[in-house]
Amino acid sequence: MIDLDRIRKDFPIYSKQPQLVYLDSAASSLKLKSVIDQVDSYYLTLGVNVHRGAYDLAYEATRLYEEARVTVAEFINAKNEEIVFTRGTTSSLNMIAGSYRDILKPGDEIITSELEHHSSLLPWMVTAKHTGAKLVYIPLNKEGRITVEAFQSVLSDKTKIVAITHVSNAMGFLTPILEITKLAHQKQAVVILDAAQSAPHIELDVQKLDVDFMAFSGHKMFGPSGVGVLFGKKELLNLIEPFEYGGEMADEVSKDIATWKDAPLKFEAGTPVISGAIGLAEAIRYIKSLGLNEMHEHTHALQKYTLEKLSQIKGVTIYNSSSENPVITFNIEGIHPHDIATMLDQDAVCVRAGHHCAQLVNKFLDVNSTLRASFHIYNNYADCDTFVESIIKAKNFFEGF
Ligand SMILES: Cc1ncc(COP(=O)(O)O)c(C=O)c1O
């Protein structure tokens, strides 16, 4: 059972702002005290670089950094050398799309979808332009979901890459990735999974999923911002070229040529986000101590409770009642989402309004903008009630009641 009172104490922002109703965790989660302590401790007691110095402080920093890699690897059932620390999902996905500029050829196809966050779409759009490869979109079903059948309809011998979201940030829909990966591999295509929204909510096992690359961010799962993960199958990481070049990634350098270290170091050019990796490891330990299934049970219950209340308000259109992630995306007839979000802020209710960096979703829904309320483990039923009351208040205000 989730002990909500204890959990809220683990997130120091609530002691500073007890009234806060934070419903924007899909953008970034709140931060744990223990994560902040770990980051602090690194800066207070170490603060030095990793993999370089031949002195105790450097050894200790390296030990903590490499231990963080082990923690991440265990979290997703990967090998240690398959974990690359990056600045976040965006940089992980750009690295892979950048590396494939040397591999893709004119006529090759990259399968993607209209559900993608721009981080999972734009790097491939640019790589397609550089290489002459073609972007192919999986037709979404009426609800806006990716289905296996629709994926099959675009899969072909030309497919070389499948770059796809695991859970849509705008809709919260879960992609049937197991089946998709199986089919993609029958065509020898490489599957790159954007797990930014699934990592904070769903158990990820890269052995079971069998994806070739996967990316996620620390800041959406109670960890620090500025750190993320790129998982890659060992043989693929060793096959592709790095996207960034610099310190600690080269093996042998001569005047005209250089060779690279083995993965993951060849992808970690320059000083890595040491404190971020250490903080992320702490966030993962916390998530494991609660259990993702228990967390999901709680957030799913809040989502269901709020959906019921919200759907009773006249003029509210909900676009994703069946979403697997605890995300409610909606609009209120005749009122701009930004106006609603600004009114909600007066009651300390934080929601997202806009296109959520996934403009193709809005085009699919045929709207300019939506409101998105997203829940996480620290939310309670009082948050849901305040949110709904605040929506009614804002609606009445704009409708002149
Ligand atoms: C599905 C998805 N992919 C990618 C990203 C980009 O993550 P980051 O900004 O941490 O790089 C986000 C962030 O909102 C996201 O929700």
The ligand as an SDF file (V2000), in Angstrom:
LIG
                    3D

 16 16  0  0  0  0  0  0  0  0999 V2000
    7.5080   11.2190  -25.0940 C   0  0  0  0  0  0  0  0  0  0  0  0
    8.6160   12.1950  -24.8780 C   0  0  0  0  0  0  0  0  0  0  0  0
    9.7310   12.0720  -25.5950 N   0  0  0  0  0  0  0  0  0  0  0  0
   10.7660   12.9070  -25.4300 C   0  0  0  0  0  0  0  0  0  0  0  0
   10.7200   13.9370  -24.5220 C   0  0  0  0  0  0  0  0  0  0  0  0
   11.9000   14.8240  -24.3780 C   0  0  0  0  0  0  0  0  0  0  0  0
   12.4790   14.6680  -23.1280 O   0  0  0  0  0  0  0  0  0  0  0  0
   13.6070   15.6580  -22.6060 P   0  0  0  0  0  0  0  0  0  0  0  0
   13.0470   17.0380  -22.7370 O   0  0  0  0  0  0  0  0  0  0  0  0
   13.8040   15.2480  -21.1990 O   0  0  0  0  0  0  0  0  0  0  0  0
   14.8010   15.4450  -23.4550 O   0  0  0  0  0  0  0  0  0  0  0  0
    9.5780   14.1230  -23.7660 C   0  0  0  0  0  0  0  0  0  0  0  0
    9.4590   15.2480  -22.8310 C   0  0  0  0  0  0  0  0  0  0  0  0
    8.4010   15.7610  -22.5900 O   0  0  0  0  0  0  0  0  0  0  0  0
    8.5010   13.2210  -23.9400 C   0  0  0  0  0  0  0  0  0  0  0  0
    7.3810   13.3370  -23.2240 O   0  0  0  0  0  0  0  0  0  0  0  0
  1  2  1  0
  2  3  1  0
  2 15  2  0
  3  4  2  0
  4  5  1  0
  5  6  1  0
  5 12  2  0
  6  7  1  0
  7  8  1  0
  8  9  2  0
  8 10  1  0
  8 11  1  0
 12 13  1  0
 12 15  1  0
 13 14  2  0
 15 16  1  0
M  END
$$$$
